[in-house]
């Protein structure tokens, strides 16, 4: 019962929970109402980083979901770019805003000529960008951290 109410926390979440608790203490010293806001913030941070145990089907003939993605992935703002490279290949870049900010700033116009390294926009408070392509050989590995403008993703 305790693990249902207070699920395990992902290790990445501890530092944010400590920050939220610290802010809550400061808020409580200033004002009880601000303290209540801090408590709600702390609970939200805890909930955001929960990592509960899962019941696994144990059958390798099935693929299981890697994450909880309810309406957030459908509702979050997206920005699609279809870019044609110098060889005539289509490359699609999809910027997907995060759960908190849900905002993308577009810095390009339709039919604008882009060069490698040009900025196309930004995702406020970050999230992710997907890249879809054909006729290229991938150069990155699953789980590799990519750095904007530096990491080589694929080779034609």
C-alpha positions as CSV (number, residue, x, y, z in Angstrom):
1,X,0.0,0.0,0.0
2,X,2.8,2.4,0.9
3,X,4.5,1.9,-2.5
4,X,1.2,2.7,-4.3
5,X,0.9,6.0,-2.5
6,X,4.7,6.8,-2.6
7,X,6.2,5.1,-5.6
8,X,10.0,4.8,-6.1
9,X,11.7,7.9,-7.5
10,X,14.0,7.9,-10.5
11,X,17.5,8.9,-9.4
12,X,17.4,12.0,-11.7
13,X,14.5,13.3,-9.6
14,X,16.2,13.5,-6.2
15,X,18.1,16.8,-6.9
16,X,14.9,18.4,-8.0
17,X,13.0,17.2,-5.0
18,X,15.7,18.6,-2.7
19,X,15.4,22.0,-4.5
20,X,11.6,21.9,-4.2
21,X,11.8,21.1,-0.5
22,X,14.3,23.9,0.0
23,X,12.1,26.4,-1.8
24,X,9.1,25.1,0.3
25,X,11.0,25.8,3.5
26,X,11.8,29.3,2.4
27,X,8.2,29.9,1.4
28,X,6.9,28.6,4.7
29,X,9.2,31.0,6.6
30,X,7.9,33.9,4.5
31,X,4.2,33.0,4.4
32,X,1.9,30.0,5.0
33,X,0.1,30.5,1.7
34,X,3.5,30.5,-0.2
35,X,4.4,27.4,1.9
36,X,1.3,25.7,0.6
37,X,2.3,26.5,-3.0
38,X,5.8,25.1,-2.2
39,X,4.2,21.9,-0.9
40,X,2.2,21.5,-4.1
41,X,5.3,22.2,-6.2
42,X,7.2,19.5,-4.2
43,X,4.4,17.0,-4.7
44,X,4.3,17.8,-8.4
45,X,8.1,17.3,-8.7
46,X,7.8,14.0,-6.8
47,X,5.0,12.8,-9.1
48,X,6.9,13.9,-12.2
49,X,9.9,11.8,-11.3
50,X,8.1,8.7,-10.0
51,X,9.5,5.3,-11.2
52,X,7.1,2.7,-10.0
53,X,7.7,-1.1,-10.4
54,X,5.9,-2.5,-13.5
55,X,4.3,-5.8,-14.1
56,X,6.1,-7.3,-17.1
57,X,4.4,-9.7,-19.5
58,X,7.6,-11.8,-19.9
59,X,7.0,-12.7,-23.5
60,X,9.6,-11.6,-26.0
61,X,7.1,-11.8,-28.9
62,X,5.6,-8.5,-27.8
63,X,7.0,-5.0,-27.7
64,X,6.1,-3.1,-24.6
65,X,5.7,0.7,-24.2
66,X,9.0,2.3,-23.0
67,X,7.1,5.2,-21.3
68,X,3.8,6.5,-20.0
69,X,2.7,8.7,-22.9
70,X,-1.0,9.6,-22.5
71,X,-2.4,12.8,-24.1
72,X,0.8,14.7,-23.5
73,X,2.5,13.4,-26.7
74,X,-0.6,14.2,-28.7
75,X,-1.3,17.6,-27.1
76,X,2.2,19.0,-27.0
77,X,3.1,21.5,-29.7
78,X,5.1,20.2,-32.6
79,X,6.9,21.9,-35.4
80,X,7.6,19.9,-38.6
81,X,10.3,20.8,-41.0
82,X,10.7,19.0,-44.4
83,X,14.1,19.8,-45.7
84,X,15.5,18.7,-49.1
85,X,19.3,18.1,-49.1
86,X,21.6,18.8,-52.0
87,X,21.2,15.3,-53.3
88,X,17.4,15.6,-53.4
89,X,16.7,13.5,-50.3
90,X,14.0,14.5,-48.0
91,X,14.8,15.0,-44.3
92,X,12.1,15.6,-41.8
93,X,12.8,17.3,-38.4
94,X,10.1,17.3,-35.8
95,X,10.5,19.5,-32.7
96,X,8.3,18.3,-29.8
97,X,7.7,20.6,-26.9
98,X,7.9,19.4,-23.3
99,X,5.1,18.8,-20.9
100,X,5.8,22.0,-18.9
101,X,6.4,24.7,-21.5
102,X,4.8,23.3,-24.6
103,X,6.1,26.1,-26.7
104,X,8.3,26.1,-29.8
105,X,9.8,29.2,-31.4
106,X,10.2,29.0,-35.2
107,X,13.0,31.0,-36.7
108,X,12.6,30.1,-40.3
109,X,10.1,30.6,-43.2
110,X,8.6,28.3,-45.7
111,X,10.9,27.8,-48.8
112,X,13.8,29.5,-47.0
113,X,17.2,28.1,-48.0
114,X,19.0,26.6,-45.1
115,X,22.6,25.5,-44.7
116,X,24.1,23.0,-42.3
117,X,24.3,24.5,-38.8
118,X,21.5,27.2,-39.4
119,X,19.1,27.6,-36.5
120,X,15.6,26.6,-37.3
121,X,14.0,27.4,-34.0
122,X,14.1,26.5,-30.3
123,X,12.0,24.6,-27.9
124,X,11.5,26.6,-24.7
125,X,12.7,24.7,-21.7
126,X,13.7,21.9,-24.0
127,X,12.2,18.6,-24.9
128,X,13.2,16.6,-28.0
129,X,13.6,16.7,-31.8
130,X,13.1,13.6,-34.0
131,X,14.9,13.3,-37.3
132,X,13.6,11.0,-40.1
133,X,15.6,10.3,-43.2
134,X,16.3,7.8,-46.0
135,X,19.4,7.0,-48.1
136,X,21.7,7.8,-45.1
137,X,23.8,5.5,-43.0
138,X,23.3,6.1,-39.2
139,X,26.4,7.1,-37.3
140,X,25.0,7.4,-33.8
141,X,24.1,4.6,-31.4
142,X,21.0,4.1,-29.2
143,X,21.4,6.1,-26.0
144,X,24.2,8.3,-27.4
145,X,24.0,11.9,-26.3
146,X,23.8,14.3,-29.3
147,X,25.1,17.8,-29.2
148,X,23.4,20.4,-31.5
149,X,25.5,21.2,-34.5
150,X,28.3,18.9,-33.5
151,X,27.2,15.3,-33.4
152,X,27.2,13.6,-36.8
153,X,23.9,11.6,-37.0
154,X,24.2,9.9,-40.4
155,X,26.2,9.8,-43.6
156,X,24.9,9.7,-47.2
